[in-house]
């Protein structure tokens, strides 16, 4: 399992899933004080509050950076420094319902407005284009006739937690050691 740095902006439920799964979290970086920072501190994980994140802020032993509800765009320098080593969770089946402004409840509202029959979550590599990196894996959930954005979110986030942990624990499958640039 890789050593990881986790970037967060909100509640930190994806972070908690990684903590509960015993992932090797070297640090958590948040762009402001938030519940995710509290979760990290409660777990004894070094926590940094900073905005913007500089390449030098990242623990040098981290093999992978996980954007877990991180709602800021990383600088091109950060993306380049950790190319193919940054993954992001997204609460929809990309490429649908991705891009600028598509996060959190906005995604679920858009899925319902489009009368989609299914939704889900994606984990993808981060590039300089929002939600446009290579999709590593997805999980689907049905959209039910009586769904609200909140009820759909509740089902999607369960799958998001499982998928994120699976990818982190099996990082060698997604990025074999011979392809890593660190």
N, CA and C of each residue as an Amber inpcrd file, in Angstrom:
protein
   546
   0.8450000  -1.1780000   0.0000000   0.0000000   0.0000000   0.0000000
   0.8930000   1.2450000   0.0000000   0.5650000   2.2340000  -0.8210000
   1.4240000   3.4160000  -0.9040000   1.2630000   4.3440000   0.2970000
   2.3030000   5.1100000   0.5600000   2.2120000   6.2170000   1.5110000
   1.4770000   7.3380000   0.7910000   0.4840000   7.9440000   1.4680000
  -0.3250000   8.9470000   0.7890000  -0.4160000  10.2560000   1.5670000
  -0.6290000  11.3250000   0.8000000  -1.0460000  12.6140000   1.3360000
  -2.4790000  12.7990000   0.8700000  -3.3290000  13.3060000   1.7530000
  -4.7420000  13.4960000   1.4270000  -5.0580000  14.9820000   1.5240000
  -5.6680000  15.5210000   0.4610000  -6.0810000  16.9200000   0.4370000
  -7.6010000  16.9600000   0.6090000  -8.0850000  17.7970000   1.5250000
  -9.5180000  17.8690000   1.8310000  -9.9790000  19.3120000   1.9780000
 -11.3000000  19.5150000   1.8190000 -11.9040000  20.8320000   2.0280000
 -13.1500000  20.7800000   2.9000000 -13.6810000  19.6010000   3.1630000
 -14.9970000  19.5520000   3.7980000 -15.1130000  18.5960000   4.9620000
 -16.1560000  17.7870000   4.9180000 -16.5070000  16.9040000   6.0330000
 -15.4680000  15.8150000   6.2890000 -14.8200000  15.3570000   5.2340000
 -13.7720000  14.3550000   5.4060000 -14.2600000  12.9290000   5.4930000
 -15.4000000  12.6150000   4.8700000 -15.8790000  11.2320000   4.9460000
 -15.0040000  10.2850000   4.1250000 -14.4830000  10.7470000   2.9850000
 -13.5500000   9.9110000   2.2220000 -12.2580000   9.7190000   3.0100000
 -11.7950000  10.7780000   3.6700000 -10.6240000  10.6600000   4.5330000
 -10.8780000   9.6300000   5.6200000 -12.0470000   9.6800000   6.2360000
 -12.3700000   8.7220000   7.3000000 -12.3770000   7.2990000   6.7800000
 -12.8760000   7.1060000   5.5530000 -12.8580000   5.7670000   4.9510000
 -11.4220000   5.2660000   4.8080000 -10.5060000   6.1460000   4.4100000
  -9.0910000   5.7740000   4.2800000  -8.4710000   5.4760000   5.6410000
  -8.8080000   6.2890000   6.6420000  -8.3210000   6.0480000   8.0070000
  -8.8220000   4.7010000   8.5100000 -10.1190000   4.4600000   8.3640000
 -10.7250000   3.2120000   8.8480000 -10.1570000   1.9820000   8.1520000
  -9.7130000   2.1510000   6.8950000  -9.1530000   1.0290000   6.1310000
  -7.6780000   0.7940000   6.4510000  -7.1040000   1.6210000   7.3120000
  -5.7040000   1.4370000   7.6980000  -4.7080000   1.8920000   6.6540000
  -5.1000000   2.8260000   5.7950000  -4.1810000   3.3290000   4.7710000
  -3.0360000   4.0990000   5.4250000  -1.9080000   4.1350000   4.7310000
  -0.6900000   4.7930000   5.2280000  -0.7540000   6.2800000   4.8820000
  -1.4680000   7.0400000   5.7150000  -1.6570000   8.4680000   5.4710000
  -0.5440000   9.2260000   6.1810000   0.3240000   9.8630000   5.3880000
   1.4560000  10.5950000   5.9440000   1.0670000  11.9900000   6.4060000
   0.0670000  12.5690000   5.7470000  -0.3600000  13.9160000   6.1110000
  -1.7150000  14.2040000   5.4870000  -2.3950000  15.1850000   6.0600000
  -3.6240000  15.7240000   5.4900000  -3.4030000  17.2200000   5.3160000
  -3.7280000  17.7180000   4.1320000  -3.6330000  19.1500000   3.8580000
  -5.0340000  19.6490000   3.5230000  -5.4570000  20.6870000   4.2340000
  -6.7590000  21.3080000   3.9920000  -6.5500000  22.7640000   3.6150000
  -7.4390000  23.2970000   2.7830000  -7.3120000  24.6910000   2.3740000
  -7.9340000  25.6470000   3.3970000  -8.5970000  25.1130000   4.4140000
  -9.1440000  25.9180000   5.5020000  -9.5000000  24.9640000   6.6530000
  -9.7690000  25.5170000   7.8110000 -10.2190000  24.6760000   8.9200000
 -11.5620000  24.0590000   8.5470000 -11.6850000  22.7530000   8.7470000
 -12.9030000  22.0510000   8.3640000 -12.9740000  20.7370000   9.1510000
 -14.1070000  20.0510000   9.1220000 -14.2170000  18.7800000   9.8390000
 -13.1660000  17.7480000   9.4210000 -12.7360000  17.7750000   8.1620000
 -11.7000000  16.8350000   7.7220000 -10.4170000  17.0370000   8.5130000
 -10.0480000  18.2960000   8.7710000  -8.8420000  18.5770000   9.5630000
  -8.9950000  18.0230000  10.9730000 -10.1900000  18.1570000  11.5380000
 -10.4470000  17.6020000  12.8760000 -10.3230000  16.0770000  12.8710000
 -10.8640000  15.4240000  11.8440000 -10.7470000  13.9590000  11.7350000
  -9.2810000  13.5430000  11.6820000  -8.4890000  14.2710000  10.9100000
  -7.0660000  13.9480000  10.7870000  -6.3650000  14.1060000  12.1350000
  -6.5970000  15.2150000  12.7890000  -5.9630000  15.4390000  14.0910000
  -6.3930000  14.3810000  15.1040000  -7.6830000  14.0360000  15.0960000
  -8.1810000  13.0100000  16.0230000  -7.4960000  11.6680000  15.7890000
  -7.0960000  11.4100000  14.5430000  -6.4170000  10.1560000  14.1960000
  -4.9000000  10.2620000  14.3630000  -4.4210000  11.4240000  14.8000000
  -2.9820000  11.6030000  15.0050000  -2.1960000  11.7920000  13.7210000
  -2.8530000  12.2390000  12.6680000  -2.1960000  12.4400000  11.3760000
  -1.7260000  13.8950000  11.2840000  -0.4660000  14.1270000  10.9070000
  -0.0020000  15.5020000  10.7310000  -0.9270000  16.2530000   9.7700000
  -1.3210000  17.4550000  10.1730000  -2.3150000  18.2220000   9.4190000
  -1.7930000  19.6230000   9.1540000  -1.9440000  20.0530000   7.9080000
  -1.5010000  21.3820000   7.4970000  -2.6900000  22.1220000   6.9030000
  -2.8750000  23.3750000   7.3240000  -3.8990000  24.2400000   6.7360000
  -3.1540000  25.2810000   5.9080000  -3.3640000  25.2540000   4.6030000
  -2.6690000  26.1980000   3.7200000  -3.4350000  26.3470000   2.4150000
  -3.2930000  27.4990000   1.8210000  -3.8960000  27.7690000   0.5180000
  -3.0910000  28.8790000  -0.1290000  -2.5650000  28.6790000  -1.3240000
  -2.5970000  27.4530000  -2.1140000  -1.5640000  26.4430000  -1.6080000
  -1.6990000  25.2190000  -2.0810000  -0.7510000  24.1680000  -1.7260000
   0.4560000  24.2790000  -2.6480000   1.6350000  24.3460000  -2.0490000
   2.8830000  24.3710000  -2.8140000   3.4550000  22.9600000  -2.8840000
   4.2330000  22.6970000  -3.8930000   4.8780000  21.3900000  -4.0380000
   5.6570000  21.0520000  -2.7670000   6.3070000  22.0400000  -2.1840000
   7.1140000  21.8060000  -0.9710000   6.2840000  21.4800000   0.2640000
   4.9630000  21.6890000   0.2100000   4.0900000  21.3580000   1.3450000
   3.8340000  19.8550000   1.4570000   4.0410000  19.1250000   0.3730000
   3.7070000  17.7030000   0.3180000   4.8290000  16.8650000   0.9170000
   4.4600000  15.9520000   1.7980000   5.4240000  15.0500000   2.4330000
   6.2150000  14.3270000   1.3450000   7.5420000  14.4110000   1.3760000
   8.3470000  13.8130000   0.2970000   8.2620000  12.2920000   0.2280000
   7.7720000  11.6460000   1.2840000   7.6390000  10.1870000   1.2500000
   6.3050000   9.7250000   0.6700000   5.4340000  10.6650000   0.3640000
   4.1400000  10.2860000  -0.2100000   4.3190000   9.8140000  -1.6460000
   3.7650000   8.6500000  -1.9150000   3.8160000   8.0840000  -3.2580000
   2.5870000   8.4590000  -4.0750000   1.5420000   8.8730000  -3.3740000
   0.2600000   9.1460000  -4.0100000  -0.4150000  10.2860000  -3.2620000
  -1.0670000  11.1720000  -4.0090000  -1.8710000  12.2370000  -3.4260000
  -3.3280000  11.9300000  -3.7460000  -4.1580000  11.9770000  -2.7160000
  -5.5850000  11.7020000  -2.8640000  -6.3580000  12.9870000  -2.6060000
  -7.0910000  13.4470000  -3.6230000  -8.0000000  14.5750000  -3.4330000
  -9.3270000  13.9790000  -2.9830000  -9.6340000  14.1700000  -1.7190000
 -10.8210000  13.5630000  -1.1120000 -11.7600000  14.6830000  -0.6790000
 -12.5480000  15.1670000  -1.6340000 -13.4070000  16.2930000  -1.3300000
 -12.6250000  17.5950000  -1.2790000 -11.5680000  17.6770000  -2.0580000
 -10.7680000  18.9020000  -2.1250000 -11.3700000  19.7880000  -3.2020000
 -11.8490000  20.9690000  -2.8280000 -12.6240000  21.8010000  -3.7340000
 -11.8600000  22.9700000  -4.3330000 -10.5670000  22.8320000  -4.4560000
  -9.7510000  23.8550000  -5.0950000  -9.0400000  23.2420000  -6.3000000
  -8.6820000  24.0910000  -7.2410000  -7.9100000  23.6530000  -8.4020000
  -6.4340000  23.7070000  -8.0150000  -5.7200000  22.6110000  -8.2370000
  -4.2850000  22.5960000  -7.9520000  -3.5350000  23.4250000  -8.9950000
  -2.4340000  23.9930000  -8.5720000  -1.6190000  24.7740000  -9.5060000
  -1.0260000  23.8480000 -10.5690000  -0.7420000  24.3870000 -11.7600000
  -0.0830000  23.5750000 -12.7880000   1.2510000  23.0050000 -12.2910000
   1.9580000  23.7450000 -11.4300000   3.2330000  23.2600000 -10.8900000
   3.0220000  22.0180000 -10.0260000   1.9810000  22.0370000  -9.2230000
   1.6850000  20.8940000  -8.3510000   1.2880000  19.6700000  -9.1900000
   0.4290000  19.8980000 -10.1760000   0.0030000  18.7950000 -11.0470000
   1.2090000  18.2080000 -11.7710000   2.0870000  19.0520000 -12.2910000
   3.2660000  18.5730000 -13.0160000   4.2370000  17.8330000 -12.1000000
   4.4190000  18.3300000 -10.8830000   5.3700000  17.7100000  -9.9530000
   4.9330000  16.3020000  -9.5390000   3.6280000  16.0630000  -9.5430000
   3.1100000  14.7710000  -9.0980000   2.2960000  14.0900000 -10.1980000
   2.7170000  14.3030000 -11.4400000   2.0070000  13.7500000 -12.5910000
   1.7670000  12.2550000 -12.4290000   0.5260000  11.8620000 -12.6830000
   0.0730000  10.4730000 -12.5770000   0.1740000   9.9140000 -11.1660000
   0.3000000  10.7960000 -10.1730000   0.3420000  10.3870000  -8.7660000
  -0.7190000  11.1040000  -7.9540000  -1.6530000  11.7930000  -8.6240000
  -2.7470000  12.4840000  -7.9460000  -4.0500000  11.8850000  -8.4540000
  -4.8930000  11.4440000  -7.5140000  -6.2020000  10.9290000  -7.8980000
  -7.2820000  11.7650000  -7.2250000  -8.4380000  11.7880000  -7.8610000
  -9.5770000  12.5470000  -7.3610000 -10.8150000  11.6700000  -7.3790000
 -11.6640000  11.8590000  -6.3700000 -12.9630000  11.2130000  -6.3670000
 -13.9760000  12.1940000  -6.9500000 -14.9430000  11.6620000  -7.6790000
 -16.0010000  12.5080000  -8.2400000 -17.3300000  11.7760000  -8.0950000
 -18.3860000  12.4740000  -7.6200000 -19.6620000  11.8110000  -7.3440000
 -20.5800000  11.6540000  -8.5520000 -20.0220000  11.2550000  -9.6830000
 -20.8120000  10.9790000 -10.8850000 -20.0070000  10.0590000 -11.7880000
 -20.6750000   9.5550000 -12.7900000 -20.0220000   8.6850000 -13.7680000
 -19.4350000   9.5710000 -14.8690000 -18.1960000   9.9840000 -14.6540000
 -17.5300000  10.8240000 -15.6450000 -17.4730000  10.1020000 -16.9820000
 -17.5350000  10.7980000 -18.1050000 -17.4020000  12.2400000 -18.2550000
 -18.6900000  13.0210000 -18.0100000 -19.8030000  12.3560000 -17.7610000
 -21.0380000  13.0840000 -17.4730000 -20.9080000  13.8210000 -16.1390000
 -21.4990000  14.9850000 -16.0780000 -21.6370000  15.7610000 -14.8460000
 -20.3000000  16.0630000 -14.1720000 -19.3050000  16.3590000 -14.9920000
 -17.9960000  16.7560000 -14.4830000 -17.6650000  18.1640000 -14.9470000
 -16.5390000  18.6610000 -14.4860000 -16.0600000  19.9700000 -14.9020000
 -16.3360000  21.0430000 -13.8710000 -16.0140000  22.2480000 -14.2430000
 -16.1220000  23.3940000 -13.3450000 -17.5520000  23.5360000 -12.8030000
 -17.6610000  23.6840000 -11.5130000 -18.9620000  23.8650000 -10.8630000
 -19.6930000  22.5770000 -10.5440000 -19.1820000  21.4530000 -11.0260000
 -19.8290000  20.1650000 -10.7690000 -19.1640000  19.4860000  -9.5760000
 -19.6880000  19.7450000  -8.4100000 -19.1970000  19.1280000  -7.1800000
 -20.3620000  19.0180000  -6.2010000 -20.2160000  18.1150000  -5.2460000
 -21.1980000  17.9760000  -4.1760000 -22.6200000  17.8370000  -4.6780000
 -23.5250000  18.5200000  -4.0030000 -24.9500000  18.4050000  -4.3020000
 -25.2920000  18.9050000  -5.7060000 -24.4820000  19.7970000  -6.2790000
 -24.7250000  20.2730000  -7.6490000 -24.7630000  19.1040000  -8.6330000
 -23.8790000  18.1330000  -8.4080000 -23.8230000  16.9700000  -9.2970000
 -25.1170000  16.1700000  -9.2080000 -25.5580000  15.8850000  -7.9970000
 -26.7590000  15.0590000  -7.8240000 -28.0080000  15.7730000  -8.3320000
 -28.0670000  17.0880000  -8.1430000 -29.1820000  17.8690000  -8.6960000
 -29.1940000  17.7760000 -10.2230000 -28.0180000  17.8590000 -10.8360000
 -27.9260000  17.7830000 -12.2940000 -28.3060000  16.3970000 -12.8120000
 -27.8940000  15.3620000 -12.1170000 -28.2440000  13.9890000 -12.5030000
 -29.7650000  13.8170000 -12.4890000 -30.4020000  14.2880000 -11.4310000
 -31.8630000  14.1600000 -11.3280000 -32.5720000  15.0170000 -12.3710000
 -32.0880000  16.2310000 -12.6070000 -32.6960000  17.1140000 -13.6080000
 -32.6040000  16.5060000 -15.0090000 -31.5330000  15.7480000 -15.2640000
 -31.3460000  15.1070000 -16.5680000 -32.1280000  13.8010000 -16.6960000
 -32.8120000  13.4060000 -15.6200000 -33.6160000  12.1820000 -15.5970000
 -32.7960000  10.9370000 -15.9440000 -31.5630000  10.9120000 -15.4160000
 -30.6810000   9.7560000 -15.6200000 -31.2550000   8.5340000 -14.9090000
 -30.9940000   7.3710000 -15.4310000 -31.4370000   6.1130000 -14.8230000
 -30.4030000   5.5600000 -13.8540000 -29.1410000   6.0160000 -14.0060000
 -28.0930000   5.5850000 -13.0950000 -27.1120000   6.7180000 -12.8720000
 -26.4490000   6.6330000 -11.7450000 -25.3900000   7.5690000 -11.4130000
 -24.2780000   6.7340000 -10.7910000 -23.4380000   7.3500000 -10.0020000
 -22.3640000   6.6020000  -9.3690000 -21.2070000   7.5100000  -9.0320000
 -20.0310000   6.9290000  -9.0330000 -18.8360000   7.6950000  -8.6820000
 -17.6790000   7.2430000  -9.5690000 -16.6990000   8.1350000  -9.6520000
 -15.5000000   7.8760000 -10.4530000 -14.2770000   8.2450000  -9.6370000
 -13.1940000   7.5390000  -9.8780000 -11.8800000   7.9430000  -9.3850000
 -11.0180000   8.0840000 -10.6270000 -10.3710000   9.2570000 -10.7430000
  -9.6000000   9.5370000 -11.9510000  -8.2810000  10.2060000 -11.6010000
  -7.3460000  10.1380000 -12.5510000  -6.0930000  10.8650000 -12.4100000
  -6.3600000  12.3500000 -12.6070000  -5.6090000  13.1620000 -11.8980000
  -5.7750000  14.6110000 -11.9880000  -4.8400000  15.1770000 -13.0490000
  -5.4140000  16.0330000 -13.8840000  -4.6600000  16.7840000 -14.8900000
  -4.9860000  18.2630000 -14.6890000  -4.5010000  19.1040000 -15.5740000
  -4.8070000  20.5320000 -15.4830000  -6.2290000  20.8650000 -15.9310000
  -6.9420000  19.9130000 -16.5140000  -8.3440000  20.1120000 -16.8820000
  -9.2140000  19.4580000 -15.8100000 -10.2080000  20.1720000 -15.3390000
 -11.0680000  19.6920000 -14.2620000 -11.8260000  18.4330000 -14.6810000
 -11.6680000  17.3690000 -13.9000000 -12.3730000  16.0930000 -14.0850000
 -12.1320000  15.4460000 -15.4400000 -11.0030000  15.7330000 -16.0750000
 -10.7520000  15.2290000 -17.4250000  -9.6620000  14.1610000 -17.4830000
  -9.0450000  13.8230000 -16.3590000  -7.9810000  12.8310000 -16.3640000
  -8.4980000  11.4240000 -16.5820000  -7.5840000  10.5340000 -16.8690000
  -7.9190000   9.1250000 -17.1180000  -8.7430000   8.5600000 -15.9600000
  -9.8680000   7.9560000 -16.3020000 -10.7310000   7.3260000 -15.2980000
 -10.1180000   5.9810000 -14.9180000  -9.8510000   5.8010000 -13.6230000
  -9.2660000   4.5520000 -13.1350000 -10.3350000   3.5040000 -12.8560000
 -11.4620000   3.9380000 -12.3050000 -12.5460000   2.9980000 -11.9930000
 -13.8100000   3.7780000 -11.6740000 -14.9450000   3.0900000 -11.8300000
 -16.2430000   3.6790000 -11.5110000 -17.1170000   2.6430000 -10.8240000
 -18.0750000   3.1250000 -10.0610000 -19.1110000   2.2880000  -9.4530000
 -20.4580000   2.9230000  -9.7620000 -21.4230000   2.1090000 -10.1380000
 -22.7500000   2.6090000 -10.4980000 -23.7490000   2.3870000  -9.3690000
 -24.7240000   3.2850000  -9.3020000 -25.8830000   3.1220000  -8.4340000
 -27.1110000   3.5130000  -9.2550000 -28.2400000   2.8550000  -9.0210000
 -29.4480000   3.2380000  -9.7500000 -29.9910000   4.5680000  -9.2280000
 -30.6220000   5.3050000 -10.1230000 -31.3800000   6.4860000  -9.7150000
 -32.8140000   6.0010000  -9.5260000 -33.3170000   6.1690000  -8.3290000
 -34.6540000   5.6800000  -7.9930000 -35.7080000   6.7430000  -8.2830000
 -36.9490000   6.3240000  -8.5860000 -37.9960000   7.2930000  -8.9410000
 -38.2490000   8.3640000  -7.8760000 -38.0720000   8.0290000  -6.6100000
 -38.3500000   8.9970000  -5.5410000 -37.0740000   9.6460000  -4.9870000
 -35.9710000   9.5390000  -5.7050000 -34.7110000  10.1110000  -5.2250000
 -34.7830000  11.6220000  -5.1050000 -34.1180000  12.1030000  -4.0900000
 -33.8190000  13.5190000  -3.9250000 -32.3110000  13.6390000  -4.0900000
 -31.7900000  14.8420000  -4.2600000 -30.3340000  14.9570000  -4.3180000
 -29.6650000  14.3430000  -3.0880000 -30.2440000  14.5110000  -1.9240000
 -29.6690000  13.9850000  -0.6800000 -29.6900000  12.4520000  -0.6630000
 -30.7990000  11.8350000  -1.0380000 -30.8720000  10.3650000  -1.0080000
 -29.9270000   9.7530000  -2.0350000 -29.7990000  10.3910000  -3.1930000
 -28.8620000   9.8990000  -4.2010000 -27.4340000  10.0550000  -3.7010000
 -27.1300000  11.1950000  -3.1040000 -25.8000000  11.4210000  -2.5530000
 -25.4430000  10.3500000  -1.5200000 -26.3860000  10.0010000  -0.6720000
 -26.1160000   9.0150000   0.3830000 -25.7240000   7.6630000  -0.1970000
 -26.3640000   7.2570000  -1.2930000 -26.0070000   5.9790000  -1.9110000
 -24.6900000   6.0660000  -2.6690000 -24.4770000   7.1830000  -3.3510000
 -23.2410000   7.3440000  -4.1220000 -22.0280000   7.3810000  -3.1990000
 -22.1220000   8.0840000  -2.0850000 -20.9440000   8.2530000  -1.2310000
 -20.4940000   6.9320000  -0.6110000 -21.4110000   6.0290000  -0.3640000
 -21.0180000   4.7010000   0.1310000 -20.1180000   4.0160000  -0.8950000
 -20.5230000   4.0730000  -2.1530000 -19.7200000   3.4550000  -3.2190000
 -18.4050000   4.2000000  -3.4130000 -18.4410000   5.5250000  -3.2550000
 -17.2300000   6.3360000  -3.3890000 -16.1900000   5.9150000  -2.3480000
 -16.6280000   5.7110000  -1.1160000 -15.7060000   5.2850000  -0.0530000
 -15.0660000   3.9450000  -0.3950000 -15.8900000   2.9840000  -0.8030000
 -15.3670000   1.6490000  -1.1400000 -14.3940000   1.7100000  -2.3150000
 -14.7640000   2.4530000  -3.3530000 -13.9340000   2.5310000  -4.5540000
 -12.6010000   3.2120000  -4.2630000 -12.6250000   4.2890000  -3.5070000
 -11.3900000   5.0000000  -3.1830000 -10.4400000   4.1000000  -2.4030000
 -10.9420000   3.4260000  -1.3950000 -10.0960000   2.5330000  -0.6000000
  -9.5340000   1.4160000  -1.4740000 -10.3600000   0.8590000  -2.3400000
  -9.8980000  -0.2120000  -3.2380000  -8.7410000   0.2630000  -4.1130000
  -8.8690000   1.4430000  -4.6760000  -7.8150000   1.9500000  -5.5530000
  -6.5380000   2.2340000  -4.7800000  -6.6500000   2.8680000  -3.6190000
  -5.4500000   3.1580000  -2.8230000  -4.7680000   1.8600000  -2.4060000
  -5.5300000   0.9060000  -1.9170000  -4.9330000  -0.3570000  -1.4530000
  -4.3090000  -1.1540000  -2.5930000  -4.7880000  -0.9410000  -3.8030000
  -4.2870000  -1.6820000  -4.9650000  -3.5920000  -0.7600000  -5.9610000
  -2.9200000   0.2620000  -5.4440000  -2.2880000   1.2620000  -6.3070000
  -1.3270000   0.6300000  -7.3130000  -0.6430000  -0.4400000  -6.9320000
   0.2790000  -1.1140000  -7.8640000  -0.4400000  -1.5860000  -9.1260000
  -1.6940000  -1.9540000  -9.0110000  -2.4780000  -2.3920000 -10.1690000
  -2.7440000  -1.2120000 -11.1110000  -2.9870000  -0.0440000 -10.5400000
  -3.3260000   1.1280000 -11.3350000  -2.0910000   1.8880000 -11.8160000
  -1.0170000   1.7920000 -11.0560000   0.2300000   2.4760000 -11.4210000
   1.3990000   1.5810000 -11.0020000   1.7700000   0.6440000 -11.8480000
   2.8790000  -0.2630000 -11.4980000   4.1540000   0.5000000 -11.1730000
   4.9490000  -0.0670000 -10.2970000   6.1680000   0.5970000  -9.8180000
   7.0590000   1.0790000 -10.9590000   7.1530000   0.3040000 -12.0430000
   8.0410000   0.7040000 -13.1420000   7.5360000   1.9560000 -13.8760000
   6.2600000   2.3300000 -13.6870000   5.7140000   3.5330000 -14.3300000
   5.7360000   4.7490000 -13.4190000   6.0930000   4.5690000 -12.1730000
   6.0990000   5.6850000 -11.2260000   7.3030000   6.5700000 -11.4700000
   7.1030000   7.8690000 -11.3000000   8.1360000   8.8460000 -11.6330000
   8.8210000   9.4210000 -10.4150000   8.7350000   8.7850000  -9.2450000
   9.3510000   9.3800000  -8.0560000  10.5450000   8.6260000  -7.6260000
